[in-house]
């Protein structure tokens, strides 16, 4: 009997992808990016293993949300001290830094363990269309291709 090859991180070939977030819905775009990071679109995918590639997401300022989420969606965080709860709406966070909104959305869709912590480091976010990763020869993925994956 032959042995099934087990893909370790040394044997996996990493690809680079560029995702343009212009006029894409935040949650759908984040789900597609999470799939690319985990490696579910690759033939070498194995649960619990980091077999995905690197993702460069550009134009995060131009992401859109549906309904009244800009006004009504509230993000909470706590400092750990009594009375230390802070709240910010999605519009406030988008105005301050749209990359962090996208990072939080993708991070919530990744595994909540050591593998997920390693995967989120492979996500590179930029609020405009310029990025310094052209030397890696990334593959551009359009909105239609992203939805089909």
N, C-alpha and C positions, 0 to 999 in steps of 0.2 A: 504494500500500500504506500502510496506517495503521501508526502506531508503537504498540507496547505501552507503556503508562505504567509508568515506573519509580518506585517509591515511595521517596522520600528521607525523611530524618527530619523535614524541614520539612512534608511533605505527609501524614504519618501522624497519624491521630487516636488519641490514647492513651486507653485505658479504664482504670478502676480496678476491681479485684476484691478482695473480702474472702473469704478462705478460712478456715473454722473447722477447726482440726486436731484437734478433740476425737475421741478413739477412732479415729483413722486411723493406718494403718501408715506409719512414717517414710519408707520408700523410695517407696511409691506416691504419697504426698502430695507428696513432693519432686519426683517426675517430673511430676506434674500442674502443679505451680507452675512448673517449668522450661518446660513447654509454653506456659503463659500469658505468661511473661516473654519468650520467644523470639518469640511471636506465631504459632505454628503453628495456632492455632484461628481465626485471622483470614483473610479472603479476600485481604488485602494481603500475605500472607507471602512473603518472598523470602529465600533462604539468604544469609547474610553481611550482612544488613541488620537493624537494630534496629527491628522493626515491631510489637513486643509492647506490653503495657500495664504498669501498676503493679500489684503484688500486695501486699496487707496480710494477713499470716497471723497469726491470733489463737489463743490457747490452746495454745501450743507445749508447755506443761508437761503437757498431757493427751495427748500423742502416745504411741503404743504401738509396740512392736517385737515380732517373733515369735521363738519359740524361746528360746535362752539368750543372746541377743546382749547383754543388759544386763550380764551377768557376763563373757562371753567375748570380746566385740568390744573390741579395744584400739586406741587412737589413739596414734601415735607422732609426736614432733617432736624436732628436734635444734637445739641452740643454735648450732652451728657450731664449738664448742670441743671438744677431746678429752674424751671421757666425758660429753658434754652431751646424751645422749639421754634423753628423758622419755617416760613412758608413762602413759596414763590409760584406764580402762575407760569404756564408754558410760554406765554408771550414775553414775560420778564426774562426767562432763561434764554429764549431765542434771541432777544435783543442783546443780552450780555455775551453769550457764546453758544452758537448753534452747534458747534462740534461736540460740546459736552452733552447736549440733548440727544444727539445721535449715538454717542458713546454709551449713554445710560440705556437707551432703547435696545442697542445690540447686546450689551452686557446682560440685560435681563433675559435674553433669549439663548444665552450660552449656558453650559452646565455650571452649576454653582459649586465648583470644587477646584482642585489644583489645575486641572486641564483647562477649565474655563478661564482661570487667571492667566494661563500661558497663551490662550487663544486671543484674548483681548489686546495683548501686546502686538499682535500681527495686524491690527487695524490702524490705518493711518488716515486721519481726517483733516480736510482743508475746507475753509469756508468759501474759497474762490476756485478758479479752474487751474491754478498754477500749483505744481507739486515737484519736489526734487527727486522723484523716483523714476525718471525716464531712462536711467542707465540700466534698470532691471528689465527693460522691455516688457512692460505690462500689457495685458490683453484688455482692450476696451470692451465694456459690456453695455449695450443699450438697454433702454427701459423694457423693450419687448423681450429681449433675451433674458433679462433679469426676472421678468414675470414667468417666463417659460421654465426656468430652472427650478 
